């Protein structure tokens, strides 16, 4: 493994969202364990995977020097926003770094994120896309090394790690990519985390970014540091509200008009109720013959 060091930085939770991709999740966790600065804990935000994912996490726990927590929800469709809230509630870090489970990390990923962190900002990182043939090669050989010149990749410029380029290309404000972003826990809780009224693919990250902006926490764009490598896949476009209508902008206007008596950056269906559940019962629920409970943490 890469040489590791710890510095006087906030307690950091790496939250990895996953669904039925145990082979990718193993690589994501393994790359987290090879960091020059380890996260203080790794929390898996599982959106309803079957036993193979739980088996993969148990396998990685055997080699992990930091707590590795597996949170789980029943499979009721694409509910990654709820899965992320569930994992955030189970986490204990002051600084939350979110990653998608079909990504793995550059060895300086955590250290770079922490070096870029500042009060009243959330950080959006970038990723290098790995195409199908390169993905097959990585899974077959275990060779995860990627450079600007690597074949079978796109967004190659993001593979160049440079602090000078990161400073030159830094910008405030902009969109959100939840596959690689970090936020202070206090700010995440102020806006009640991800809005669980979203159902389907995409949109929940952009909406969270807007609410953070509303409370005076704009984005800080990080390019050339905190690099993630993403196994690319076709984009899907089925953004919907729980009643199945509209796109993100319409949905945000709709819900804000419904919440006239409430601050526009706060929604009832968010991380707060997940935190309440964990603080009240600290539940550790296992798969049993009667199935799953609503939210679970594997031992």
KOLTOR-401003 format. One record per residue: x, y, z of N, C-alpha, C in turn; residue in three letters. Coordinates in steps of 0.001 Angstrom, whole numbers, plus 500000, padded with zeros to 6 digits. Layout:
XYZXYZXYZALA...
END
This chain:
500835498795500000500000500000500000500873501260500000UNK500283502358499564500975503641499564501276504079500989UNK502430504744501185502757505264502516501654506200502988UNK501298506084504253500157506830504777500596507764505899UNK499896508886506038500156509803507134498844510403507578UNK498810510899508788497634511580509315498027512996509712UNK497161513925509448497433515311509791496297515814510658UNK496503516992511244495494517568512131494378518184511283UNK493484517333510815492375517754509964491089517229510564UNK489946517711510094488682517252510675488478515748510458UNK487737515147511376487372513747511205486573513616509914UNK486999512698509067486478512623507709485794511289507455UNK484581511355506917483834510161506518483778510096505001UNK484207508982504440484066508730503013482790507902502816UNK481815508460502096480523507816501896480432507357500445UNK480294506049500247480302505457498907478927504884498598UNK478268505434497591476950504947497177477116503754496242UNK476261502735496428476394501545495585475051500866495387UNK474978500120494280473823499254494036474244498141493072UNK474296496924493557474510495725492750475757495795491860UNK476841496368492387478105496401491650479256496042492588UNK479254494840493153480272494497494158481693494523493624UNK481879494212492323483235494222491780483789495636491730UNK482941496631491409483377498024491421483570498506492857UNK482686498107493739482769498549495133484063498077495776UNK484480496849495484485758496359496021486908497281495619UNK486918497685494347487987498573493866487906499942494542UNK486697500445494740486530501741495400487069501681496826UNK486707500630497564487172500502498951488676500278498988UNK489175499401498118490615499142498091491394500426497833UNK490936501250496893491626502517496612491535503467497798UNK490443503391498576490324504215499787491329503774500849UNK491619502491500890492571501963501873494021502198501460UNK494235502645500233495578502939499730495884504433499737UNK495068505202500444495245506651500467496470507068501270UNK497101508159500839498201508723501623497700509285502947UNK496442509719502954495769510145504182494460509359504243UNK494403508394505120493215507560505205492002508366505668UNK490807508034505161489603508575505799489495507994507208UNK488797508669508081488634508156509444487609507030509509UNK486746506972508505485797505865508393485285505834506964UNK484817504661506557484198504476505244482790503968505492UNK481803504625504888480405504238505066479812503916503696UNK479274502718503561478665502290502307477192502650502320UNK476771503420501317475363503829501169474724502905500143UNK474166501799500623473660500735499754472166500957499478UNK471831501041498191470460501328497776469657500051497488UNK469956498970498237469132497773498116469785496590497443UNK471120496508497476471812495388496840471527494070497539UNK471818492987496827471647491648497387472902491220498143UNK472959489938498505474007489438499404475425489647498894UNK475613489677497569476968489774497025477667491054497466UNK476909492143497611477511493397498077477881493301499547UNK476994492733500372477310492541501792478541491663501953UNK478662490633501122479829489748501174481100490514500821UNK481018491385499813482184492171499415482629493095500542UNK481666493725501223482016494629502320482649493844503471UNK482103492706503811482687491880504888484115491471504548UNK484334491137503283485673490773502827486657491925503016UNK486227493154502660487114494313502762487324494734504210UNK486351494452505077486509494780506497487728494081507102UNK488044492914506586489141492119507142490489492803506956UNK490600493679505950491878494340505694491834495838505987UNK490688496336506434490544497778506632491049498203508011UNK491972499168508068492427499688509359491505500750509949UNK490467501145509194489495502139509669488121501491509689UNK487187502015510492485831501452510502485220501453509102UNK484607500340508739483925500190507461482485499789507767UNK481570500706507528480167500557507931479315500359506685UNK478403499406506753477534499106505613476088499432505979UNK475554500503505406474133500831505597473358500355504384UNK472105499989504598471319499332503552469860499749503620UNK469225499804502452467786500058502344467167498979501471UNK465892498689501638465236497748500729465248498277499294UNK465271497368498350465296497734496943463884498106496492UNK463634499414496431462337499915495984462532500922494851UNK463475500617493966463788501520492868464971502411493216UNK465287503322492301466441504202492462466162505230493561UNK466806505035494728466601505935495866467949506317496481UNK468890506669495611470236506931496106470268508114497068UNK469352509073496891469335510224497793469020509770499222UNK468111508807499358467780508267500669468941507435501212UNK469578506647500336470717505827500758471861506703501261UNK472108507819500580473180508724501022472826509364502358UNK471590509778502525471168510333503818471331509299504919UNK470968508062504633471084506984505603472532506800506040UNK473445506803505066474868506644505374475417507852506121UNK474991509055505720475451510260506415475004510244507870UNK473776509765508118473276509692509490474077508708510321UNK474526507624509700475308506613510414476762507018510597UNK477209508022509837478609508450509908478843509339511128UNK480111509548511448480475510371512605481435511507512243UNK481754511656510957482735512647510553482215514068510576UNK483136515014510746482817516440510625482786516870509160UNK483526516144508328483627516462506909483230515216506133UNK482253515378505238481695514249504498482147514318503048UNK482770513252502563483190513156501172482357512060500508UNK481623512423499461480713511498498798481332511005497491UNK481153509719497248481690509078496054480671508079495541UNK480605507911494220479785506852493650480577505546493634UNK479861504435493784480504503136493898481085502594492619UNK480839503272491479481485502858490242482697503732489938UNK483284504291490988484509505079490883485566504501491808UNK486824504746491499487898504500492459488804505720492497UNK489749505750493434490394506994493838491880507047493510UNK492328508235493172493766508528493134494299508436494562UNK495552507997494768496078507850496136496038509119496988UNK496002510301496383495952511556497137494535512126497205UNK493534511337496883492162511832496813491720512480498121UNK491843511774499237491394512313500527492246513503500940UNK493561513385500815494450514487501184494150515736500365UNK493884515549499068493570516692498210492258517351498632UNK491252516544498910489971517105499338490150517925500619UNK490904517398501561491080518109502822491897519385502634UNK492845519359501713493637520571501456492794521646500789UNK491722521250500115490862522194499408489696522674500265UNK489463522017501388488311522350502239488480523730502865UNK487391524467502972487391525730503694485999525986504237UNK485886526780505290484559527040505878483610527671504876UNK482332527348505031481267527941504217481438527699502721UNK482023526551502367482137526119500986481906524620500934UNK481323524140499848481368522720499563482178522535498291UNK482784521392498140483757521168497069483214520139496088UNK483267520486494808482886519556493744484139519157492974UNK484438517857492977485596517357492253485228516905490848UNK486188516328490166485988515860488800486355514377488727UNK486227513817487528486565512414487364487037512154485938UNK487810511108485806488237510595484510487306509445484155UNK486775509435482951485888508355482539486666507204481920UNK486314505997482324486956504784481825485974504058480915UNK486354503839479675485470503216478695485448501691478859UNK484554501046478120484238499634478356485452498715478251UNK486265498858477214487391497935477046488441498135478133UNK488648499395478536489592499649479631489041499088480936UNK487732499200481130487096498624482318487350497121482373UNK487136496436481267487373494997481222488828494668481550UNK489751495485481034491174495282481308491476495436482795UNK490921496469483418491167496713484845490611495573485697UNK489390495153485394488782494077486171489527492759485981UNK490097492558484803490826491314484530492217491302485151UNK492914492438485089494316492473485509494536493101486883UNK493592493928487328493782494662488571494655495892488422UNK495083496199487214495943497364486949495075498604486838UNK495082499445487883494207500619487945494906501918487579UNK496149501847487163496904503070486883496334503788485662UNK496078505076485824495545505911484742496353507200484679UNK496782507563483475497444508841483246496756509559482088UNK497246510742481775496721511501480647496818510689479357UNK497833509830479242498107509099478005497456507715477959UNK496721507340478996496133506003479050495072505809477962UNK495096504666477325494078504351476321492753504011477018UNK491675504119476283490370503718476795489807504634477854UNK490159505919477802489654506883478787489172508149478075UNK488337508909478758487936510235478283488022511212479446UNK487866512490479146488127513557480125489544513413480663UNK490473513200479739491855512880480078492553513986480872UNK492193515239480598492870516339481274492649516278482790UNK491526515684483203491262515548484636492229514579485314UNK492933513769484520493889512815485091495206513475485484UNK495391514733485084496637515446485399496520516062486789UNK497292515542487739497251516079489099498298517181489238UNK497828518389489529498713519546489638498085520579490550UNK498771520928491615498234521940492522498200523315491856UNK499184523606491032499205524892490337498010525013489395UNK497757523971488593496600524007487698495294524075488486UNK495258523398489629494046523435490461493764524853490939UNK494789525576491331494621526960491785494170527851490622UNK494783527652489463494456528480488306493032528239487811UNK492548527002487957491234526648487412490140526629488483UNK490502526980489717489487527008490780488446528073490474UNK487192527749490786486137528745490632485086528530491704UNK484377529599492020483283529538492985481968529439492222UNK481048528685492744479738528557492129479734527542491005UNK478527527176490539478391526215489458477534525039489870UNK477559524004489046476710522836489242477311521838490210UNK476643520699490301477003519663491270477152518331490557UNK478161517559490943478298516174490490478489515330491744UNK477441514611492132477480513911493420478406512709493423UNK478974512359492262479931511247492220481226511578492951UNK481507512862493170482755513288493809482538514687494386UNK482078514753495629481915516058496261482077515931497771UNK482333517058498414482552517072499859481851518273500462UNK481361518095501695480620519150502368480825518997503874UNK480855520118504573480900520061506029479589519490506555UNK479692518628507524478491518005508076477502519061508583UNK478018520097509218477136521135509768476321521791508665UNK476925522039507486476197522640506370475210521651505765UNK475608520395505661474729519350505129473471519215505984UNK473647519287507300472501519147508198471637520409508213UNK472237521582507984471447522819507948470379522777506872UNK470682522135505750469701522060504653468988520705504632UNK469210519906505670468558518604505835468962517594504770UNK470199517702504271470743516698503368470027516626502037UNK470066515431501448469393515209500164467880515174500351UNK467175515720499386465720515737499417465201514374498961UNK464576513631499864464160512268499577462890512190498738UNK462320513330498385461165513309497497461575513042496055UNK462862513176495762463323512829494424463287511320494261UNK462843510870493097462879509456492745463365509353491308UNK464198508381491043464740508236489707466128508832489606UNK466716508726488444468123509039488216468326510533487972UNK469268511120488694469723512515488521468784513544489136UNK469349514719489370468575515861489821468720516166491289UNK468832515121492121468889515350493569470164516078493980UNK471250515906493223472506516571493555472436518065493217UNK471899518385492048471757519792491659470860520543492635UNK469789519888493053468841520530493973469495520798495326UNK470331519857495807471071520072497045472028521254496907UNK472699521350495774473623522460495539472903523799495617UNK471679523868495079470913525112495126470576525499496559UNK470217524513497372469877524823498764471106525247499561UNK472262524647499290473488525091499945473814526534499549UNK473626526838498273473838528213497807472894529170498526UNK471661528742498762470667529582499432471112530015500824UNK471846529146501529472262529489502890473661530108502930UNK474191530471501762475493531121501729476660530172501717UNK476462528961501177477548527974501068477699527614499589UNK478449528415498827478595528140497399479610527030497130UNK479610526585495886480534525551495458481938526098495260UNK482904525221495480484294525474495141484720524347494202UNK485019524673492962485329523655491961486782523213492098UNK486992521886492173488338521331492297488651520492491056UNK489598520978490267490069520269489080491561520016489260UNK492022518839488842493432518432488910493876518011490305UNK492957517982491242493207517407492563491973516568492923UNK492130515677493899490994514854494311490417514058493154UNK491284513399492405490876512743491163490167511418491448UNK489033511225490785488319509948490816488276509386489404UNK488289508065489323488239507368488045486907506634487964UNK486141506928486932484742506489486844484550505488485703UNK483973504327486026483614503365484985482388503903484261UNK482590504366483053481555505111482340480387504209481949UNK479216504827481792477999504120481412477086505113480714UNK476118504635479944475195505567479269474419506381480287UNK474175507639479954473369508502480810471906508118480696UNK471207508207481807469769508001481799469083509331482072UNK467851509477481583467139510745481752465697510455482166UNK465551510070483406464198509780483902463938510495485217UNK464407511752485274464209512538486481462710512745486715UNK462260512482487899460853512683488187460670512995489659UNK459522513580489995459123513777491385458368512536491821UNK457970512432493049457304511211493470455942511021492797UNK455395512061492186454162511892491411454453511723489918UNK455760511667489560456148511364488194456075512521487220UNK456034513761487696455884514883486769457126515749486733UNK457345516389485569458279517490485463459747517145485476UNK460582518159485228462025518056485339462489518829486565UNK463800518847486770464325519367488028463889520789488324UNK464015521698487349463654523086487612462197523241488001UNK461307522561487278459881522616487593459610522031488974UNK460329520962489295460099520298490568460531521176491726UNK461645521864491546462107522743492606461130523895492822UNK460610524457491737459617525523491874458357525002492557UNK457976523789492182456774523192492761456903523015494265UNK458007522400494689458121522100496111458322523365496928UNK458974524364496349459178525604497087457873526367497241UNK457007526247496254455697526883496402454853526135497432UNK455077524833497566454353524039498563454840524330499977UNK456072524834500093456690525017501402456754526496501774UNK455700527245501463455724528697501650455999529095503092UNK455537528313504027455738528663505427457076528237505975UNK457942527692505112459201527136505557460332527752504735UNK461501527847505322462642528373504565462847527533503313UNK463190528167502207463259527458500938464431526483500861UNK465355526542501824466481525616501786466244524378502627UNK465054524218503187464785523098504104463599522285503596UNK463732520950503627462638520068503263462493518999504334UNK461271518640504603460995517705505691461611516337505441UNK461551515874504201462018514538503880463510514565503567UNK464322514598504633465758514692504464466508513894505495UNK467777514278505723468659513484506570468284513561508048UNK467539514619508451467233514806509869466546513626510503UNK465579513063509804464864511939510406465719510687510450UNK466687510561509523467628509426509578468536509564510803UNK469020510783511037469876511022512200469117510725513477UNK467872511163513529467047510906514713466932509404514965UNK466695508632513902466574507181514060467838506571514633UNK468992506976514103470240506393514567470553506797516003UNK470282508046516340470589508495517698469673507852518724UNK468423507575518308467470506989519241467708505511519465UNK467998504784518374468032503339518547469372502705518219UNK470272503448517552471580502903517203471443501481516667UNK470507501278515775470120499924515388471207499225514597UNK471382497954514893472201497070514077471292495921513687UNK470802495932512466469809494964512022470407494055510955UNK470170492778511078470719491806510160469636491257509253UNK470051490691508136469104489963507308468626488744508095UNK467323488521508095466765487382508804465740486679507953UNK465159485648508470464221484867507676462964485661507353UNK462720486717508104461558487559507843461889488765506972UNK463119488795506397463496489891505509464184491016506257UNK464188492171505631464934493311506146464043494284506889UNK464637495016507794463968496186508360464137497338507377UNK463514498466507671463510499574506718464918500126506478UNK465679500348507511467062500770507354467920499870508210UNK469102499536507716469950498569508402471393499021508421UNK472103498588509430473560498700509475474086497309509730UNK474902496824508811475479495501508980476596495561510009UNK476809494490510780477937494453511715479234494186510957UNK
END
